Amino acid sequence: VCGAGVGVFLLVKSTKVLLIRGRRICLYPSVYLDAHGEEDEFLKRGRPLFLSPARYQALSQLWAHSALDYDTLALHSSRVGSDFY
């Protein structure tokens, strides 16, 4: 399947997802949550994490519809350029 120029990368240490389209870079919320539905950023609590079907579906829809250019959450948390992460 064509990604329409969008790169999707899981940042393993932070559990966040990095989305790249051209010069736009977006840090998307983690698709992995603990048993209480909370993120464990940088795995500080050390609890098991589970794939969140709802968050994964939302990310899949964002990618499949090439919505990075017009999705409000993605635009709000994105930057243009190389000084992001």
N, C-alpha and C positions, 0 to 999 in steps of 0.2 A: 504494500500500500504506500502510495506517495505521501510524504509528510508536508508537501507544499512549502518546502523551505523552512520548516520549523524543526528544531532539534529539541528533544525532550530527554533530560538527564536526571537520574536520581542521585542526589548528593548523599552518599551513604552515611557519613558522620553526622550530618544535621537532619537527615531524613526528609529534607525539603526536595522539591523538584525544580530544576532549572530549565526554563523555556527560553530558547533563542530563536529569533526570526530576524534575519538581517542584522542590523545594528541594535535592535531592541532586545533587552535581556530582562527576564521576569523571574522572580523567585516565588514559586507557587507553594501553597501550604502542603504539608506532608500528607501522603496517602496512607500512612501507617499510624495507627492510634493504639493506645493501651486499652485494657479491659473497660476503662471508664470513659472511653471516647475522647481522651486527651492526647495531645502530641507530647512526645518526650524529646524535645529539641536537644541535640548533641548527646542523646542517650544518657543523660545525667542521672535519672532515677533507676536505670537498669532493669526496668520491667519489660516483659515480652510485649512486642508490638504486633499488630495484626492489620492486614490490608483492609482498609475501609471501602466496601463496595460503593457507597455513595460518593465518596471523594474520588475514587478511581473512575467511576462513571462520568463525573463532572469533568475530570481532566481529559478523559477519552473524547467526550463531546467537544470540548474546547479544541483539541487537536484535530479531530475528524472534520470539523466545520471551519477550520482555519480561522477561529474566532479570536486569536491573539491580538489582532488589530482592532477589534471593536468590543471585546468583553470588558466590562467595567472593572472587575476585580483584577484582571491581568493588566489593564492599562494603568490603574491606580498604583500597582506595585512594580511597574516596570521603569526602566531607564534606558536611555539611548547612549551608547558609547561603551567603553571598555573598563570603566572605573566602578563596576558594580560589586563584584564578589571578591 
